[in-house]
């Protein structure tokens, strides 16, 4: 999915006769600049409008020159669901089970889906932030830190699965059977650089078996249409700022 930026620099430059070559070179540089600022504009919109999906969008957003003077700003298919939205009541099981699923003894595909609760607030939806606040409250009652690294008696960091706590809470959907904060699990691990990483998750299993009928149904997500909106912005930026600045030199 992409936005193509294609300005006919040669046609514009031809109007300047003996200066045509210089004008065309400057116009091509202007188009490259337009692609860069349009990419930045999409990133800005994503930062303002997205929460938990912001990193997904920005990680899969890019721009490149596909041929001389023709640039595209594109969103990889991994983030199409943000750009194009998700229809209400869509069954998410086929997509979730498409990659990395295992097969049960009964012959049904299944997959464990992790939900991370240790991300920064800017990467969480308001509801997810509320869950984190409740996790912090319950951990404090148990005398367990939320972020602080837990250590052994000898001062070395504890590693592996440290805690698994059922904290209860509401059911996340009408057909759900597990309270939203049951199975809050805390891990600590050593990174390649020798630092200690602390993660907090809950895990839920999605399966194609009959027990999942009516579950994992998406309520719907509005299409953001960042590229469509950026195209309108880019046209104005070119006509009102970039092009006049280039032509004013001549």
Secondary structure as UniProt FT lines:
FT   STRAND          2..6
FT   HELIX           9..13
FT   HELIX           14..19
FT   HELIX           20..49
FT   TURN            52..53
FT   HELIX           54..59
FT   STRAND          61..67
FT   TURN            68..69
FT   STRAND          70..75
FT   HELIX           77..79
FT   HELIX           80..84
FT   TURN            88..89
FT   STRAND          90..91
FT   HELIX           93..96
FT   STRAND          102..103
FT   TURN            105..106
FT   STRAND          109..116
FT   HELIX           121..123
FT   HELIX           126..142
FT   TURN            153..154
FT   STRAND          160..165
FT   TURN            174..175
FT   TURN            180..183
FT   STRAND          184..190
FT   TURN            192..193
FT   STRAND          196..207
FT   HELIX           210..212
FT   TURN            213..214
FT   STRAND          217..218
FT   HELIX           226..237
FT   HELIX           238..242
FT   HELIX           243..247
FT   TURN            248..249
//
